[in-house]
Amino acid sequence: MSGFSALSSAENHWATYMGAWFPGERVVYRGKDLFHELKHLSWMQLYLYGITGHVFTEKQAKLFEGMWALTTSYPDPRLWNNRIGSLAGTVRSTGTLALSAAIAASEADIYGGKPILGAFNFFIRAKGKCDQGIALRTIVEGELDKCRTISGYGRPIINRDERITPLLDLAKELNLADGPYTQLAFAVEEVLLQGRWRMRMNVAALAAGLAADQGISEREYYLIAAPCFTAGIIPCFLEANQRPEGTFLPLPCNRINYSGNPPRKWNPSES
């Protein structure tokens, strides 16, 4: 159904399988009673259930909580998305607007949402080829030939990621560190280190491997990761908001390397 038929059928009617609020009575959340059947879930478990329709264990929820707490919660205002939060704070915008703008900017191509998702996508494709009997080195070389890089490997500034050890330690504590996609993440690193590329794994690869081992899809992973930078953005907003207005990284005009047309003098007699 499309076009006019689709619009006509939806007029004053929206058939939802997600849920509904019955004022003064109950809330249905993906077919279950929120106040009775789902009241035992943590916020993260409920968030995961809302996205996937599956109830994840407490250990799985703690894995995702730790994944974002340890890997994307740096309250450093120099970071691209945190800087937006700080700029919003210094001009006295609201926290909600600051957070919304910063999260939107988190979907960056080089770092942020795109590499997080890219690593997940690569592992799904790579494991499928491995299961067909294709050598991992061949898969890695093919990916590099096509894309010139592999999401989740290599890192700007320094070829070492301090987040890998604490995240891996957490996954081991939860007994969630030995899945096939996590093993694949390390196997790819070995191929890259043994070859001429010398690229180490960054945390995006480890996080993607751990997430894929929980049985979620690429789109579900994208949605689960949507708020992952929140805990780093808000402190930056608060700090800038508490200081004198406009003082976050001000830039004087003489710092601007302008190469355009020279300034023009206004002559009132010519107007």
N, C-alpha and C positions, 0 to 999 in steps of 0.2 A: 504494500500500500504506500502510495506517495502522492505528492501534489495536493490537490484539493481534497481528495478522499482522506488523506492522512490528517489534514488540518480540520476537516469537518468532524471526523470521528473523535478528535481530541477537544472539541469545543465544550467547555464547561465539564470536562471529564479527563481525569488523569489516573489511569489504572497503574498503581505502584506495587511493586513486590518488595520495596525497601522498607516501608513502614508508614506509620500514621500516629498522630496524637489524638486521643479521645479525651477532650477536656474534662477534668475532674475525675477521670476514671483510670486510664492506662496509656502506655506508649508501646506500640508494636515496632520492634527493631529487627528488620530482616526476618519477619515471621515469628519472632519470639517476644515474650513479654519482658520489657526492659527491667521492670521493678521486681520481677520474681525469677524469671529464668536466666537473666543475665546479670543479676545484682552482684554475683560473686566475682565478676571479671574486673581486672584492673583497667585503667583508662587505655593502656596500650593494647591489652587483649580485646577490648571493645573496638578500638580503632582498627585493629587487624581483622576482626570479625566483620566490621562494616565494609571493608574493602574486599575481602575474599569470600565471606560467607562461611568461613570455617573458624571454629574455636581453637585458638592456639594455646599450648600449655604455658604455664608460668615461666618455665625455663626459656621457651622460645620468645616470649614477650620481653624477658630480661635481656635476651641477646640483642634484640632490636633496640631496646632502650640504651644498653651499653654501647651498641654500635654507633648511635648518634651522639651519646654523651662523650665518648672517648675520641671520636674522629671528626666531628663537625661543630664542636662547641667551644671554639677558641674565641674569647672575648677581645680580640685584637682589632682595633679600629682601622688598621691599615689594610685589612682584608677587604676585597671588593664589595661584598654584600654588607659586611659590618659597617663599612664606611658610609653606606647609604643610611643605615640606622643612625649613625652619629650625625650625619648631615641633617636628618629629620629632627633629631633632638636639639641641635644647635639653632635651628630656625623655629623651634617651639611647635613643631607639628605634634600630632598625637602618636601614642605608642602603636596603635593599631595600623595607622597609615605607614609608620616607619617599618613595622614588621612586614606588612603586605608588600611594600616596594622592595625591601631587601630580599624577601623570599622570591619575588618575581625575578630579580636580577641573579638569583642563585642558579638559574638554569643557564649557566655559561657553557660555551663550547669547549674552552681549553681546560677549565676546572669547574667543579660544581656538579650540577645535575646531569649534564651530558656525559662526562666521563663515568659517573656512577652508573648510569644506565648503559653506556657503551660497553663497559666491562661485563655486565650481566648478559647482554646480547651476544657478545663474543663467546662467552662460556657455553651458552646454550648451543650455538652453532658448532663450536669446537668439539663439544662432547658428542654431538650427533655424528660428526665426521669420524671421531675416534671410535665410536661404536660400530662404524662401517668398516673399520680396519685401516683407516688412513693414519699414517704416522704423525705424531704431534708436531715434529719439526717441520714437516711439509705444510701442516695447517698454519703454523706460526709464520713461516716464510711466505706463504700465500697471502696471509693477512697483511703483512708488512709491505709486500709488493703492491697490494691493492690500496691500502690506506696509509702507508708510510709510518704508521704507528699502531700500537695496540692499547686501547683504553685500559687503564689500571696499571700501566708499567711505565717507568720513567717518572721523573718529578722535577719541576723547575727549581732552581736555586741549589738543591742538594739531592744527590742520588741515594737518599736513605730516608725512610719514613719512620719516625719515632712512634707512630700510632699502631704499628703492626703488632708489636710485642704485647702491649696491654690488651688489645682486642683479642688476640689469639689466646692469651692467658684466660680471659673471661670465657671464651668459647670452650676451652678445655675444662674449666670449672663446671660448666653447664653440660659437659659431655656432648657438645654439638660441634666439635672441631674436626671430625674425621669423615665428613661426607664426601662424595665423589667430586663435587664441584670445587670444594675447598682444596682437595688434593690436586685437582686440575690446575688451580691457581698457582700452586707452588711448582707444579711440573712445568708450566709455561715459563716461570721465572728461571728454572734450571736451563731450559732451552736457550733463553735469551742470554744468560750468563755464559754459557758454554760457547755460544756463537760470537760473532763480531759485534753484536749490538750492545752488550754490557748494560742492559737495562734491568734494574731491580723492580720488584713489585712495589706499588704504593698501596695505600689502604683501600682504595676504591676496588681493587681486584679482590682483596681478602673479604671485604664486606659483601661484594657481589657473589663470591663463592659461598659464603656462609648463608646468605639470603636464598640463593638458588637451592641450596640443600634443604630448605624448609618447605619446598614444594610450591612456591609461588610463581606467578607468571611475570613477564617483563612489565606489563602495564601495572600489575599489582605492586611490584617493586617501586616503580616510579611514584605511585601514590603514597606508598608507605614512607618513602624518603622525602616527600614534599615538605614536611615541617622540620627536617633534620638540622637546619642551621639556627633554629629559633633560640636555643639557649646561649648562643654566642652573640646574636644580634641585640637582644634586649639589654644586656649590661652596657653595651656600647651606646645605645640610645639613652639610657639612664644617665651615664656619666656626662655626655654632651649636654643633656637637658638640664643638668644641675649646675653647669658652669655658665659664665656670662654669655649672653646670646651672640651668636655669630663668631665665636672664637675657635671653632673646630677647623683647624688647618686653613686659616685665611690666606689668600694669595694676593699680594699687591700687584698693581698694574705693571710695575717695572720688572716684574718677574716673567712677564709674558713675552715670548720671542715672536713679535708680530712682524710679518713680512709683506703685508698688503699695501694698499694705497696710503700715502702719507696723510696726516691730518689736514683738513681744509679750513681756512679762515672764513668766517661768515661775514659778508659785507651787506649791511642793511640796505644800502642804496641800490643793490642789485635785485632786491626782492620786490 
